[in-house]
Amino acid sequence: MKLIESDTCYRLTSVFAPSDVGMYSAFPNEDKFFHSYWDTCREQFAKKFLYDSYGFFLSIDRENLESAPTFIRFCENILTVKKPSRFYLCDVPNVIFIKPASFWKKCYMRRSLYSLLCRLGIYCHKGDSFENYLLGHVDETKNNKIDLAYEFARKTQGAVLRFFGGFNQYVGEGPNFYEYFPEKHGWVEEFKSKPMDYVKSVLIHDDNSSPKLFDKSLFLS
């Protein structure tokens, strides 16, 4: 099933076309004729991807346009997101526009994870195991371009499992943004190499989330 909608086309000028795969460009409003700068650094992008953001552009492999949307939909199906993210074509062939589900936008840590999942999904091709990509169990010999997004899944596996087990309400300290410096305290910095006691203390159960894939007995509160 194709997930990218073609009835609306978001436009960028060639001057602002991305130089590589996995770049983000914030889109703060509904103006479809919008020129934006691109961020390779997710920490820089985090300062622009806010709770009231309309969406963002993502540069992807033009030969595999549906990979990231399919992976995000897989993740949202686990979480039983009622109004899932939507994806649109752009006038630049290797760019799609993403309107994230409100589930992701309401919390900074969810937005940080979402940007990682989008980048991870770029390399999850047809026939690959979604579960393996989500948990970082990827055979790197089959991919000639392994992104750091894979590392997040390996280093934060306990938090990933807990999040997708329904404990996805983040109650830790929020980020401190500085005008001229990128934010370095996203999902990876928060959860890599942290003991599960800490993970459990900051990821608590969300009563509005009822995941359907993982066994909740693995995520004792």
SEMI-383448 format. One record per residue (C-alpha): x, y, z; residue number from 1. Coordinates in steps of 0.05 Angstrom, whole numbers, plus 5000, padded with zeros to 4 digits. Layout:
<pts>
X Y Z NUM
...
</pts>
This chain:
<pts>
5000 5000 5000 1
5027 5068 4980 2
5029 5117 5038 3
5054 5179 5003 4
4996 5223 4982 5
5000 5256 4914 6
4940 5304 4916 7
4983 5358 4949 8
5053 5376 4928 9
5098 5416 4973 10
5147 5458 4935 11
5220 5475 4945 12
5266 5512 4898 13
5326 5475 4869 14
5371 5525 4906 15
5349 5495 4971 16
5351 5422 4949 17
5385 5376 5000 18
5456 5352 4988 19
5449 5284 5021 20
5400 5232 5046 21
5373 5239 5117 22
5369 5315 5121 23
5312 5353 5155 24
5281 5420 5140 25
5230 5451 5187 26
5163 5474 5160 27
5128 5518 5212 28
5063 5535 5176 29
5016 5514 5121 30
5047 5556 5066 31
5060 5506 5010 32
5110 5554 4976 33
5163 5552 5030 34
5238 5558 5023 35
5278 5529 5080 36
5348 5511 5102 37
5369 5439 5113 38
5396 5408 5177 39
5441 5347 5176 40
5448 5351 5252 41
5387 5327 5288 42
5405 5369 5349 43
5401 5432 5306 44
5335 5408 5276 45
5307 5395 5346 46
5307 5470 5359 47
5260 5480 5300 48
5216 5418 5307 49
5167 5442 5360 50
5100 5419 5389 51
5062 5466 5343 52
5103 5452 5280 53
5061 5437 5219 54
5112 5387 5193 55
5180 5380 5160 56
5215 5358 5097 57
5259 5296 5096 58
5310 5279 5042 59
5308 5205 5023 60
5329 5155 4971 61
5290 5173 4908 62
5289 5099 4888 63
5257 5079 4954 64
5208 5135 4971 65
5161 5092 5012 66
5214 5064 5060 67
5210 5117 5114 68
5134 5124 5111 69
5125 5049 5115 70
5172 5043 5175 71
5137 5100 5211 72
5069 5069 5199 73
5096 5003 5226 74
5117 5039 5290 75
5051 5076 5296 76
5012 5011 5286 77
5049 4982 5346 78
5031 5043 5387 79
4959 5043 5360 80
4964 5116 5341 81
4893 5136 5323 82
4910 5191 5273 83
4976 5169 5241 84
5028 5212 5207 85
5016 5233 5135 86
5066 5237 5078 87
5066 5279 5015 88
5105 5287 4950 89
5149 5347 4936 90
5172 5379 4871 91
5243 5355 4888 92
5246 5280 4872 93
5286 5258 4933 94
5245 5297 4984 95
5180 5281 5020 96
5139 5324 5067 97
5117 5294 5133 98
5060 5316 5178 99
5075 5279 5244 100
5018 5251 5285 101
5001 5293 5345 102
5023 5234 5388 103
5095 5251 5371 104
5091 5327 5373 105
5065 5335 5444 106
5131 5317 5478 107
5203 5337 5463 108
5231 5267 5475 109
5179 5237 5429 110
5198 5287 5375 111
5271 5268 5384 112
5255 5194 5377 113
5210 5208 5317 114
5266 5243 5278 115
5310 5183 5292 116
5257 5134 5269 117
5248 5174 5204 118
5322 5170 5190 119
5324 5096 5209 120
5266 5082 5163 121
5303 5109 5103 122
5347 5047 5103 123
5293 4997 5119 124
5279 4967 5051 125
5225 4920 5026 126
5236 4850 5053 127
5275 4873 5114 128
5251 4859 5184 129
5220 4921 5215 130
5231 4892 5285 131
5305 4883 5272 132
5313 4954 5248 133
5275 4981 5307 134
5319 4943 5357 135
5384 4953 5320 136
5393 4880 5299 137
5417 4897 5229 138
5467 4861 5185 139
5512 4919 5165 140
5543 4878 5109 141
5477 4883 5071 142
5477 4959 5073 143
5529 5003 5042 144
5508 5063 5082 145
5496 5050 5156 146
5469 5112 5192 147
5482 5129 5264 148
5408 5118 5275 149
5424 5044 5280 150
5469 5059 5339 151
5413 5092 5377 152
5372 5028 5375 153
5430 4987 5401 154
5450 5036 5456 155
5380 5052 5479 156
5346 4985 5468 157
5316 4982 5539 158
5284 5050 5529 159
5259 5032 5459 160
5226 4969 5486 161
5195 5005 5544 162
5169 5062 5499 163
5137 5014 5450 164
5110 4974 5509 165
5064 5032 5527 166
5109 5068 5576 167
5120 5127 5531 168
5102 5187 5574 169
5167 5223 5588 170
5172 5257 5656 171
5246 5273 5658 172
5276 5342 5653 173
5265 5380 5589 174
5320 5407 5544 175
5354 5474 5552 176
5361 5507 5484 177
5415 5557 5471 178
5411 5606 5414 179
5477 5590 5381 180
5489 5518 5403 181
5454 5453 5384 182
5415 5415 5436 183
5455 5354 5457 184
5404 5322 5502 185
5357 5283 5458 186
5336 5210 5459 187
5405 5180 5452 188
5439 5224 5505 189
5381 5213 5553 190
5379 5137 5549 191
5445 5108 5523 192
5479 5063 5574 193
5428 5082 5628 194
5406 5029 5678 195
5334 5005 5672 196
5316 5035 5739 197
5329 5103 5710 198
5293 5088 5645 199
5232 5065 5685 200
5233 5127 5727 201
5227 5175 5668 202
5185 5134 5619 203
5119 5120 5653 204
5055 5089 5628 205
5011 5130 5582 206
4939 5111 5594 207
4922 5132 5523 208
4972 5084 5492 209
4955 5010 5482 210
5011 4978 5442 211
4995 4911 5410 212
5061 4879 5393 213
5103 4872 5456 214
5086 4833 5519 215
5073 4884 5574 216
5100 4836 5627 217
5169 4856 5602 218
5158 4928 5623 219
5143 4927 5697 220
5130 4995 5726 221
</pts>
